[in-house]
């Protein structure tokens, strides 16, 4: 990766990321998992989820654990394979409001790695 991070229009995110974010917002785990490579990893809340089955369980659990709204508020392109999408969440989770950085690594048109950080 380089230090050439640049803000981009939200509609310029790669289709795979946009599809994932839409499915995540809609709490549609089946549609969301289609955006991931079979051997992908997700890091969220200090835990790592590896492969389609674990990621699907994480998607199901995370969508049911709390009630919240999610709004995509900003996006950055680091390079052709690395993007950050910033989502604003409000809900009944501890703290009630947070901006989360979804840091994506793409490989062959799919999400190979996703790290979610405050």
N, C-alpha and C positions, 0 to 999 in steps of 0.2 A: 504494500500500500504506500501511497505517497501522501504528502501533506497538502495536496491540491483540492481539499474538500471544498465543495461549492453547493450553495443552496440551489435547489431546483424547484420548478413548479410541480405541485403535487401530481398533476396529470402526466408528468414525464417520468414517473417511476416505472420500472420494467413491469410488464403485464403480470408476470408471476407474483411479484410483490403486491401489486394492486389487487390481484385476485385473492391472495392470502388475506390481506387486510380487510377486504370486503367480507370474506367468509368468517374471519375472526370477529368482526363487528356484528355479523348476523348470527354468531354462535353456531356455525355450521361446520362441525368437525370434519365431516366427510369431504366437503368442498375444500376446506383448508388443507387437509393432508395431501390433496392432489398437487399442491404447489411445492412439496418437499421431495428431494431426492430420497431414495430408499434407505440410504445410510446416513441421512442427515442427523444433526444434533441440535438440540434446543437447550439453552441455559436460561433458567428463570428461578428467581427466589433462591439462588445458591445451589440449585439442583440441576443436573444434566440429564437430559432425556435423549436416548440414542435409538435411531431406527423408527420405522413407520409405526409399529405397534405401541411403543412407549410414547411417541409424540402424539398419537391419536388419543391415548388414555389421558395425557396431559391436557390436550385440547378439550376433551369432554369434562374433565375435572375443573379446569380453570373457568369454563363457561358456566358451570353450575354452582360454583362455590360462593360467588357473590353476585349481587345485582348491580350493574353499572352501565353508564353510557361511555362510549369511546368515540373520540373525534380526532381525525388526522389533522394536525395543525402545522406541520413543517416536514421538509424532507431535504436530505443532503446526499449528494453523490460523491463518494470518495474516489472511486475509479469504476471501470466497467463491471466489476464483480462485487463491489462493496457499496452499500447504501445504508442510510439511517432514516427511519421514519419516526417522527415524534408524535405520540398520541396522548391526548388529554383525557384522563379518566375521572369520572365522578361517580361515587356509589356508596354502598354500605360496607366496604372493606375498611380495615384500620387506617385512619387518617382521612378517608373520604374523598380526597382529591390528590391526583398525582399526574405528572407528565412523565411518560415512559419513553425511553429511546429503544426502538426495535432496530438492532444492528444486524443487517443481513449480509451473508456471503452467498453469492450465486455460483453455480457450476452447471454448465450445460443446460441453461435455461430453467433450472430448478433451485430451490433454496437448499443449500448444503449446510448452512449454519445460521442460527438465529440466537442472539443474546439479547435479553430484555433487561434493561437497567433503568433505574431512576435517575 
